[in-house]
């Protein structure tokens, strides 16, 4: 079922969102200061293109650096990428068939707003069940 969901997601929203995240990553990597933010954008792009079967969990060892990085992230790129994700989720929820895809788009919002201090894990892993990743 995950493969079917991912293929349908890829056709209707995944490819466009993936391209948006790749463009953001490239633009953020233009400067040396932006490279950590670009790396986060590429990490999210890998999640956005194939989201079913994976979960976002908070890292337990994330500290003040993650908070500062997330504030800068929202200022630099997070708000317009979150807007892109919200628009995709709303458009997908217009039809009954698209509701699961729209909910998947809304499920991405925590990592879209705060990528620092979060990791993407396989949904079957023990970290996903606990909701907190340690030491990743």
Chimera marker file (.cmm) of the C-alpha trace (Angstrom):
<marker_set name="trace">
<marker id="1" x="0.000" y="0.000" z="0.000" r="1" g="1" b="0" radius="0.5"/>
<marker id="2" x="2.916" y="2.346" z="0.710" r="1" g="1" b="0" radius="0.5"/>
<marker id="3" x="4.217" y="1.980" z="-2.830" r="1" g="1" b="0" radius="0.5"/>
<marker id="4" x="0.812" y="2.798" z="-4.315" r="1" g="1" b="0" radius="0.5"/>
<marker id="5" x="0.474" y="5.838" z="-2.040" r="1" g="1" b="0" radius="0.5"/>
<marker id="6" x="3.963" y="7.028" z="-2.905" r="1" g="1" b="0" radius="0.5"/>
<marker id="7" x="3.425" y="6.632" z="-6.656" r="1" g="1" b="0" radius="0.5"/>
<marker id="8" x="0.129" y="8.526" z="-6.516" r="1" g="1" b="0" radius="0.5"/>
<marker id="9" x="1.787" y="11.163" z="-4.313" r="1" g="1" b="0" radius="0.5"/>
<marker id="10" x="4.675" y="11.473" z="-6.769" r="1" g="1" b="0" radius="0.5"/>
<marker id="11" x="2.289" y="12.082" z="-9.666" r="1" g="1" b="0" radius="0.5"/>
<marker id="12" x="-0.040" y="14.584" z="-7.991" r="1" g="1" b="0" radius="0.5"/>
<marker id="13" x="2.191" y="16.573" z="-5.636" r="1" g="1" b="0" radius="0.5"/>
<marker id="14" x="5.523" y="14.953" z="-4.849" r="1" g="1" b="0" radius="0.5"/>
<marker id="15" x="7.394" y="15.949" z="-7.970" r="1" g="1" b="0" radius="0.5"/>
<marker id="16" x="6.454" y="19.641" z="-7.728" r="1" g="1" b="0" radius="0.5"/>
<marker id="17" x="7.246" y="19.850" z="-4.020" r="1" g="1" b="0" radius="0.5"/>
<marker id="18" x="10.497" y="17.963" z="-4.578" r="1" g="1" b="0" radius="0.5"/>
<marker id="19" x="11.574" y="20.464" z="-7.229" r="1" g="1" b="0" radius="0.5"/>
<marker id="20" x="10.706" y="23.352" z="-4.904" r="1" g="1" b="0" radius="0.5"/>
<marker id="21" x="12.866" y="21.877" z="-2.148" r="1" g="1" b="0" radius="0.5"/>
<marker id="22" x="15.762" y="21.182" z="-4.538" r="1" g="1" b="0" radius="0.5"/>
<marker id="23" x="15.675" y="24.761" z="-5.850" r="1" g="1" b="0" radius="0.5"/>
<marker id="24" x="15.604" y="26.049" z="-2.270" r="1" g="1" b="0" radius="0.5"/>
<marker id="25" x="18.556" y="23.818" z="-1.351" r="1" g="1" b="0" radius="0.5"/>
<marker id="26" x="20.613" y="25.005" z="-4.294" r="1" g="1" b="0" radius="0.5"/>
<marker id="27" x="19.832" y="28.664" z="-3.568" r="1" g="1" b="0" radius="0.5"/>
<marker id="28" x="20.679" y="28.239" z="0.103" r="1" g="1" b="0" radius="0.5"/>
<marker id="29" x="23.992" y="26.524" z="-0.746" r="1" g="1" b="0" radius="0.5"/>
<marker id="30" x="25.218" y="29.477" z="-2.807" r="1" g="1" b="0" radius="0.5"/>
<marker id="31" x="26.867" y="30.995" z="0.260" r="1" g="1" b="0" radius="0.5"/>
<marker id="32" x="28.984" y="29.205" z="2.818" r="1" g="1" b="0" radius="0.5"/>
<marker id="33" x="26.711" y="30.386" z="5.625" r="1" g="1" b="0" radius="0.5"/>
<marker id="34" x="23.674" y="28.914" z="3.876" r="1" g="1" b="0" radius="0.5"/>
<marker id="35" x="25.115" y="25.416" z="3.371" r="1" g="1" b="0" radius="0.5"/>
<marker id="36" x="23.659" y="23.940" z="6.608" r="1" g="1" b="0" radius="0.5"/>
<marker id="37" x="20.247" y="25.238" z="5.551" r="1" g="1" b="0" radius="0.5"/>
<marker id="38" x="20.680" y="23.837" z="2.055" r="1" g="1" b="0" radius="0.5"/>
<marker id="39" x="21.554" y="20.433" z="3.501" r="1" g="1" b="0" radius="0.5"/>
<marker id="40" x="18.325" y="20.518" z="5.513" r="1" g="1" b="0" radius="0.5"/>
<marker id="41" x="16.391" y="21.399" z="2.348" r="1" g="1" b="0" radius="0.5"/>
<marker id="42" x="17.904" y="18.407" z="0.536" r="1" g="1" b="0" radius="0.5"/>
<marker id="43" x="17.037" y="16.172" z="3.507" r="1" g="1" b="0" radius="0.5"/>
<marker id="44" x="13.424" y="17.320" z="3.334" r="1" g="1" b="0" radius="0.5"/>
<marker id="45" x="13.389" y="16.917" z="-0.468" r="1" g="1" b="0" radius="0.5"/>
<marker id="46" x="14.246" y="13.246" z="-0.030" r="1" g="1" b="0" radius="0.5"/>
<marker id="47" x="11.311" y="12.936" z="2.381" r="1" g="1" b="0" radius="0.5"/>
<marker id="48" x="8.897" y="14.937" z="0.228" r="1" g="1" b="0" radius="0.5"/>
<marker id="49" x="9.355" y="12.806" z="-2.863" r="1" g="1" b="0" radius="0.5"/>
<marker id="50" x="8.559" y="9.497" z="-1.077" r="1" g="1" b="0" radius="0.5"/>
<marker id="51" x="6.747" y="10.252" z="2.252" r="1" g="1" b="0" radius="0.5"/>
<marker id="52" x="4.576" y="7.194" z="2.866" r="1" g="1" b="0" radius="0.5"/>
<marker id="53" x="6.261" y="4.684" z="5.145" r="1" g="1" b="0" radius="0.5"/>
<marker id="54" x="8.468" y="7.269" z="6.835" r="1" g="1" b="0" radius="0.5"/>
<marker id="55" x="7.974" y="9.478" z="9.886" r="1" g="1" b="0" radius="0.5"/>
<marker id="56" x="9.501" y="12.626" z="11.307" r="1" g="1" b="0" radius="0.5"/>
<marker id="57" x="10.676" y="12.392" z="14.912" r="1" g="1" b="0" radius="0.5"/>
<marker id="58" x="12.288" y="14.892" z="17.227" r="1" g="1" b="0" radius="0.5"/>
<marker id="59" x="15.908" y="14.316" z="18.206" r="1" g="1" b="0" radius="0.5"/>
<marker id="60" x="16.248" y="14.149" z="21.956" r="1" g="1" b="0" radius="0.5"/>
<marker id="61" x="19.771" y="15.582" z="21.916" r="1" g="1" b="0" radius="0.5"/>
<marker id="62" x="18.838" y="18.703" z="19.918" r="1" g="1" b="0" radius="0.5"/>
<marker id="63" x="19.858" y="21.840" z="21.789" r="1" g="1" b="0" radius="0.5"/>
<marker id="64" x="20.092" y="25.591" z="21.470" r="1" g="1" b="0" radius="0.5"/>
<marker id="65" x="21.817" y="25.363" z="18.096" r="1" g="1" b="0" radius="0.5"/>
<marker id="66" x="18.729" y="23.695" z="16.668" r="1" g="1" b="0" radius="0.5"/>
<marker id="67" x="16.510" y="26.472" z="18.012" r="1" g="1" b="0" radius="0.5"/>
<marker id="68" x="18.714" y="29.179" z="16.502" r="1" g="1" b="0" radius="0.5"/>
<marker id="69" x="18.923" y="27.264" z="13.225" r="1" g="1" b="0" radius="0.5"/>
<marker id="70" x="15.134" y="26.863" z="13.105" r="1" g="1" b="0" radius="0.5"/>
<marker id="71" x="14.532" y="30.589" z="13.713" r="1" g="1" b="0" radius="0.5"/>
<marker id="72" x="16.928" y="31.463" z="10.891" r="1" g="1" b="0" radius="0.5"/>
<marker id="73" x="15.345" y="28.739" z="8.755" r="1" g="1" b="0" radius="0.5"/>
<marker id="74" x="11.871" y="30.260" z="9.113" r="1" g="1" b="0" radius="0.5"/>
<marker id="75" x="13.224" y="33.679" z="8.161" r="1" g="1" b="0" radius="0.5"/>
<marker id="76" x="15.281" y="32.477" z="5.168" r="1" g="1" b="0" radius="0.5"/>
<marker id="77" x="13.203" y="29.750" z="3.557" r="1" g="1" b="0" radius="0.5"/>
<marker id="78" x="10.764" y="28.059" z="5.886" r="1" g="1" b="0" radius="0.5"/>
<marker id="79" x="7.787" y="30.371" z="5.507" r="1" g="1" b="0" radius="0.5"/>
<marker id="80" x="7.494" y="30.161" z="1.726" r="1" g="1" b="0" radius="0.5"/>
<marker id="81" x="8.238" y="26.440" z="1.598" r="1" g="1" b="0" radius="0.5"/>
<marker id="82" x="5.613" y="25.903" z="4.309" r="1" g="1" b="0" radius="0.5"/>
<marker id="83" x="3.190" y="27.972" z="2.237" r="1" g="1" b="0" radius="0.5"/>
<marker id="84" x="3.940" y="25.777" z="-0.778" r="1" g="1" b="0" radius="0.5"/>
<marker id="85" x="3.252" y="22.665" z="1.303" r="1" g="1" b="0" radius="0.5"/>
<marker id="86" x="0.014" y="24.076" z="2.761" r="1" g="1" b="0" radius="0.5"/>
<marker id="87" x="-1.286" y="25.071" z="-0.683" r="1" g="1" b="0" radius="0.5"/>
<marker id="88" x="-0.493" y="21.589" z="-2.014" r="1" g="1" b="0" radius="0.5"/>
<marker id="89" x="-2.291" y="20.013" z="0.967" r="1" g="1" b="0" radius="0.5"/>
<marker id="90" x="-5.395" y="22.167" z="0.525" r="1" g="1" b="0" radius="0.5"/>
<marker id="91" x="-5.544" y="21.521" z="-3.224" r="1" g="1" b="0" radius="0.5"/>
<marker id="92" x="-5.180" y="17.791" z="-2.663" r="1" g="1" b="0" radius="0.5"/>
<marker id="93" x="-7.960" y="17.780" z="-0.050" r="1" g="1" b="0" radius="0.5"/>
<marker id="94" x="-10.484" y="19.184" z="-2.538" r="1" g="1" b="0" radius="0.5"/>
<marker id="95" x="-11.278" y="15.703" z="-3.840" r="1" g="1" b="0" radius="0.5"/>
<marker id="96" x="-12.129" y="12.646" z="-1.781" r="1" g="1" b="0" radius="0.5"/>
<marker id="97" x="-9.369" y="10.624" z="-3.419" r="1" g="1" b="0" radius="0.5"/>
<marker id="98" x="-6.830" y="13.348" z="-2.656" r="1" g="1" b="0" radius="0.5"/>
<marker id="99" x="-7.601" y="13.622" z="1.073" r="1" g="1" b="0" radius="0.5"/>
<marker id="100" x="-4.970" y="11.044" z="2.157" r="1" g="1" b="0" radius="0.5"/>
<marker id="101" x="-2.420" y="12.871" z="0.017" r="1" g="1" b="0" radius="0.5"/>
<marker id="102" x="-3.418" y="16.216" z="1.506" r="1" g="1" b="0" radius="0.5"/>
<marker id="103" x="-3.063" y="14.790" z="5.002" r="1" g="1" b="0" radius="0.5"/>
<marker id="104" x="0.401" y="13.543" z="4.058" r="1" g="1" b="0" radius="0.5"/>
<marker id="105" x="1.290" y="17.095" z="2.996" r="1" g="1" b="0" radius="0.5"/>
<marker id="106" x="0.062" y="18.453" z="6.339" r="1" g="1" b="0" radius="0.5"/>
<marker id="107" x="2.064" y="15.729" z="8.127" r="1" g="1" b="0" radius="0.5"/>
<marker id="108" x="5.209" y="17.320" z="6.673" r="1" g="1" b="0" radius="0.5"/>
<marker id="109" x="4.648" y="20.703" z="8.311" r="1" g="1" b="0" radius="0.5"/>
<marker id="110" x="6.627" y="20.025" z="11.526" r="1" g="1" b="0" radius="0.5"/>
<marker id="111" x="9.819" y="19.340" z="9.592" r="1" g="1" b="0" radius="0.5"/>
<marker id="112" x="9.082" y="22.147" z="7.133" r="1" g="1" b="0" radius="0.5"/>
<marker id="113" x="8.958" y="24.664" z="9.985" r="1" g="1" b="0" radius="0.5"/>
<marker id="114" x="11.773" y="23.213" z="12.072" r="1" g="1" b="0" radius="0.5"/>
<marker id="115" x="14.132" y="20.863" z="10.230" r="1" g="1" b="0" radius="0.5"/>
<marker id="116" x="16.960" y="21.250" z="12.733" r="1" g="1" b="0" radius="0.5"/>
<marker id="117" x="16.467" y="18.839" z="15.597" r="1" g="1" b="0" radius="0.5"/>
<marker id="118" x="14.276" y="16.418" z="13.634" r="1" g="1" b="0" radius="0.5"/>
<marker id="119" x="15.171" y="13.239" z="11.763" r="1" g="1" b="0" radius="0.5"/>
<marker id="120" x="13.300" y="11.196" z="9.186" r="1" g="1" b="0" radius="0.5"/>
<marker id="121" x="13.009" y="7.526" z="10.109" r="1" g="1" b="0" radius="0.5"/>
<marker id="122" x="11.373" y="4.476" z="8.637" r="1" g="1" b="0" radius="0.5"/>
<marker id="123" x="7.823" y="4.155" z="9.999" r="1" g="1" b="0" radius="0.5"/>
<marker id="124" x="8.576" y="0.597" z="11.138" r="1" g="1" b="0" radius="0.5"/>
<marker id="125" x="11.633" y="1.573" z="13.199" r="1" g="1" b="0" radius="0.5"/>
<marker id="126" x="11.550" y="1.677" z="17.000" r="1" g="1" b="0" radius="0.5"/>
<marker id="127" x="12.353" y="5.415" z="16.899" r="1" g="1" b="0" radius="0.5"/>
<marker id="128" x="9.125" y="6.118" z="15.031" r="1" g="1" b="0" radius="0.5"/>
<marker id="129" x="7.143" y="4.145" z="17.605" r="1" g="1" b="0" radius="0.5"/>
<marker id="130" x="8.702" y="6.069" z="20.494" r="1" g="1" b="0" radius="0.5"/>
<marker id="131" x="8.463" y="9.417" z="18.712" r="1" g="1" b="0" radius="0.5"/>
<marker id="132" x="11.955" y="10.469" z="19.813" r="1" g="1" b="0" radius="0.5"/>
<marker id="133" x="15.280" y="9.655" z="18.196" r="1" g="1" b="0" radius="0.5"/>
<marker id="134" x="18.373" y="9.450" z="20.347" r="1" g="1" b="0" radius="0.5"/>
<marker id="135" x="21.825" y="10.216" z="19.038" r="1" g="1" b="0" radius="0.5"/>
<marker id="136" x="21.093" y="10.675" z="15.341" r="1" g="1" b="0" radius="0.5"/>
<link id1="1" id2="2" r="1" g="1" b="0" radius="0.2"/>
<link id1="2" id2="3" r="1" g="1" b="0" radius="0.2"/>
<link id1="3" id2="4" r="1" g="1" b="0" radius="0.2"/>
<link id1="4" id2="5" r="1" g="1" b="0" radius="0.2"/>
<link id1="5" id2="6" r="1" g="1" b="0" radius="0.2"/>
<link id1="6" id2="7" r="1" g="1" b="0" radius="0.2"/>
<link id1="7" id2="8" r="1" g="1" b="0" radius="0.2"/>
<link id1="8" id2="9" r="1" g="1" b="0" radius="0.2"/>
<link id1="9" id2="10" r="1" g="1" b="0" radius="0.2"/>
<link id1="10" id2="11" r="1" g="1" b="0" radius="0.2"/>
<link id1="11" id2="12" r="1" g="1" b="0" radius="0.2"/>
<link id1="12" id2="13" r="1" g="1" b="0" radius="0.2"/>
<link id1="13" id2="14" r="1" g="1" b="0" radius="0.2"/>
<link id1="14" id2="15" r="1" g="1" b="0" radius="0.2"/>
<link id1="15" id2="16" r="1" g="1" b="0" radius="0.2"/>
<link id1="16" id2="17" r="1" g="1" b="0" radius="0.2"/>
<link id1="17" id2="18" r="1" g="1" b="0" radius="0.2"/>
<link id1="18" id2="19" r="1" g="1" b="0" radius="0.2"/>
<link id1="19" id2="20" r="1" g="1" b="0" radius="0.2"/>
<link id1="20" id2="21" r="1" g="1" b="0" radius="0.2"/>
<link id1="21" id2="22" r="1" g="1" b="0" radius="0.2"/>
<link id1="22" id2="23" r="1" g="1" b="0" radius="0.2"/>
<link id1="23" id2="24" r="1" g="1" b="0" radius="0.2"/>
<link id1="24" id2="25" r="1" g="1" b="0" radius="0.2"/>
<link id1="25" id2="26" r="1" g="1" b="0" radius="0.2"/>
<link id1="26" id2="27" r="1" g="1" b="0" radius="0.2"/>
<link id1="27" id2="28" r="1" g="1" b="0" radius="0.2"/>
<link id1="28" id2="29" r="1" g="1" b="0" radius="0.2"/>
<link id1="29" id2="30" r="1" g="1" b="0" radius="0.2"/>
<link id1="30" id2="31" r="1" g="1" b="0" radius="0.2"/>
<link id1="31" id2="32" r="1" g="1" b="0" radius="0.2"/>
<link id1="32" id2="33" r="1" g="1" b="0" radius="0.2"/>
<link id1="33" id2="34" r="1" g="1" b="0" radius="0.2"/>
<link id1="34" id2="35" r="1" g="1" b="0" radius="0.2"/>
<link id1="35" id2="36" r="1" g="1" b="0" radius="0.2"/>
<link id1="36" id2="37" r="1" g="1" b="0" radius="0.2"/>
<link id1="37" id2="38" r="1" g="1" b="0" radius="0.2"/>
<link id1="38" id2="39" r="1" g="1" b="0" radius="0.2"/>
<link id1="39" id2="40" r="1" g="1" b="0" radius="0.2"/>
<link id1="40" id2="41" r="1" g="1" b="0" radius="0.2"/>
<link id1="41" id2="42" r="1" g="1" b="0" radius="0.2"/>
<link id1="42" id2="43" r="1" g="1" b="0" radius="0.2"/>
<link id1="43" id2="44" r="1" g="1" b="0" radius="0.2"/>
<link id1="44" id2="45" r="1" g="1" b="0" radius="0.2"/>
<link id1="45" id2="46" r="1" g="1" b="0" radius="0.2"/>
<link id1="46" id2="47" r="1" g="1" b="0" radius="0.2"/>
<link id1="47" id2="48" r="1" g="1" b="0" radius="0.2"/>
<link id1="48" id2="49" r="1" g="1" b="0" radius="0.2"/>
<link id1="49" id2="50" r="1" g="1" b="0" radius="0.2"/>
<link id1="50" id2="51" r="1" g="1" b="0" radius="0.2"/>
<link id1="51" id2="52" r="1" g="1" b="0" radius="0.2"/>
<link id1="52" id2="53" r="1" g="1" b="0" radius="0.2"/>
<link id1="53" id2="54" r="1" g="1" b="0" radius="0.2"/>
<link id1="54" id2="55" r="1" g="1" b="0" radius="0.2"/>
<link id1="55" id2="56" r="1" g="1" b="0" radius="0.2"/>
<link id1="56" id2="57" r="1" g="1" b="0" radius="0.2"/>
<link id1="57" id2="58" r="1" g="1" b="0" radius="0.2"/>
<link id1="58" id2="59" r="1" g="1" b="0" radius="0.2"/>
<link id1="59" id2="60" r="1" g="1" b="0" radius="0.2"/>
<link id1="60" id2="61" r="1" g="1" b="0" radius="0.2"/>
<link id1="61" id2="62" r="1" g="1" b="0" radius="0.2"/>
<link id1="62" id2="63" r="1" g="1" b="0" radius="0.2"/>
<link id1="63" id2="64" r="1" g="1" b="0" radius="0.2"/>
<link id1="64" id2="65" r="1" g="1" b="0" radius="0.2"/>
<link id1="65" id2="66" r="1" g="1" b="0" radius="0.2"/>
<link id1="66" id2="67" r="1" g="1" b="0" radius="0.2"/>
<link id1="67" id2="68" r="1" g="1" b="0" radius="0.2"/>
<link id1="68" id2="69" r="1" g="1" b="0" radius="0.2"/>
<link id1="69" id2="70" r="1" g="1" b="0" radius="0.2"/>
<link id1="70" id2="71" r="1" g="1" b="0" radius="0.2"/>
<link id1="71" id2="72" r="1" g="1" b="0" radius="0.2"/>
<link id1="72" id2="73" r="1" g="1" b="0" radius="0.2"/>
<link id1="73" id2="74" r="1" g="1" b="0" radius="0.2"/>
<link id1="74" id2="75" r="1" g="1" b="0" radius="0.2"/>
<link id1="75" id2="76" r="1" g="1" b="0" radius="0.2"/>
<link id1="76" id2="77" r="1" g="1" b="0" radius="0.2"/>
<link id1="77" id2="78" r="1" g="1" b="0" radius="0.2"/>
<link id1="78" id2="79" r="1" g="1" b="0" radius="0.2"/>
<link id1="79" id2="80" r="1" g="1" b="0" radius="0.2"/>
<link id1="80" id2="81" r="1" g="1" b="0" radius="0.2"/>
<link id1="81" id2="82" r="1" g="1" b="0" radius="0.2"/>
<link id1="82" id2="83" r="1" g="1" b="0" radius="0.2"/>
<link id1="83" id2="84" r="1" g="1" b="0" radius="0.2"/>
<link id1="84" id2="85" r="1" g="1" b="0" radius="0.2"/>
<link id1="85" id2="86" r="1" g="1" b="0" radius="0.2"/>
<link id1="86" id2="87" r="1" g="1" b="0" radius="0.2"/>
<link id1="87" id2="88" r="1" g="1" b="0" radius="0.2"/>
<link id1="88" id2="89" r="1" g="1" b="0" radius="0.2"/>
<link id1="89" id2="90" r="1" g="1" b="0" radius="0.2"/>
<link id1="90" id2="91" r="1" g="1" b="0" radius="0.2"/>
<link id1="91" id2="92" r="1" g="1" b="0" radius="0.2"/>
<link id1="92" id2="93" r="1" g="1" b="0" radius="0.2"/>
<link id1="93" id2="94" r="1" g="1" b="0" radius="0.2"/>
<link id1="94" id2="95" r="1" g="1" b="0" radius="0.2"/>
<link id1="95" id2="96" r="1" g="1" b="0" radius="0.2"/>
<link id1="96" id2="97" r="1" g="1" b="0" radius="0.2"/>
<link id1="97" id2="98" r="1" g="1" b="0" radius="0.2"/>
<link id1="98" id2="99" r="1" g="1" b="0" radius="0.2"/>
<link id1="99" id2="100" r="1" g="1" b="0" radius="0.2"/>
<link id1="100" id2="101" r="1" g="1" b="0" radius="0.2"/>
<link id1="101" id2="102" r="1" g="1" b="0" radius="0.2"/>
<link id1="102" id2="103" r="1" g="1" b="0" radius="0.2"/>
<link id1="103" id2="104" r="1" g="1" b="0" radius="0.2"/>
<link id1="104" id2="105" r="1" g="1" b="0" radius="0.2"/>
<link id1="105" id2="106" r="1" g="1" b="0" radius="0.2"/>
<link id1="106" id2="107" r="1" g="1" b="0" radius="0.2"/>
<link id1="107" id2="108" r="1" g="1" b="0" radius="0.2"/>
<link id1="108" id2="109" r="1" g="1" b="0" radius="0.2"/>
<link id1="109" id2="110" r="1" g="1" b="0" radius="0.2"/>
<link id1="110" id2="111" r="1" g="1" b="0" radius="0.2"/>
<link id1="111" id2="112" r="1" g="1" b="0" radius="0.2"/>
<link id1="112" id2="113" r="1" g="1" b="0" radius="0.2"/>
<link id1="113" id2="114" r="1" g="1" b="0" radius="0.2"/>
<link id1="114" id2="115" r="1" g="1" b="0" radius="0.2"/>
<link id1="115" id2="116" r="1" g="1" b="0" radius="0.2"/>
<link id1="116" id2="117" r="1" g="1" b="0" radius="0.2"/>
<link id1="117" id2="118" r="1" g="1" b="0" radius="0.2"/>
<link id1="118" id2="119" r="1" g="1" b="0" radius="0.2"/>
<link id1="119" id2="120" r="1" g="1" b="0" radius="0.2"/>
<link id1="120" id2="121" r="1" g="1" b="0" radius="0.2"/>
<link id1="121" id2="122" r="1" g="1" b="0" radius="0.2"/>
<link id1="122" id2="123" r="1" g="1" b="0" radius="0.2"/>
<link id1="123" id2="124" r="1" g="1" b="0" radius="0.2"/>
<link id1="124" id2="125" r="1" g="1" b="0" radius="0.2"/>
<link id1="125" id2="126" r="1" g="1" b="0" radius="0.2"/>
<link id1="126" id2="127" r="1" g="1" b="0" radius="0.2"/>
<link id1="127" id2="128" r="1" g="1" b="0" radius="0.2"/>
<link id1="128" id2="129" r="1" g="1" b="0" radius="0.2"/>
<link id1="129" id2="130" r="1" g="1" b="0" radius="0.2"/>
<link id1="130" id2="131" r="1" g="1" b="0" radius="0.2"/>
<link id1="131" id2="132" r="1" g="1" b="0" radius="0.2"/>
<link id1="132" id2="133" r="1" g="1" b="0" radius="0.2"/>
<link id1="133" id2="134" r="1" g="1" b="0" radius="0.2"/>
<link id1="134" id2="135" r="1" g="1" b="0" radius="0.2"/>
<link id1="135" id2="136" r="1" g="1" b="0" radius="0.2"/>
</marker_set>
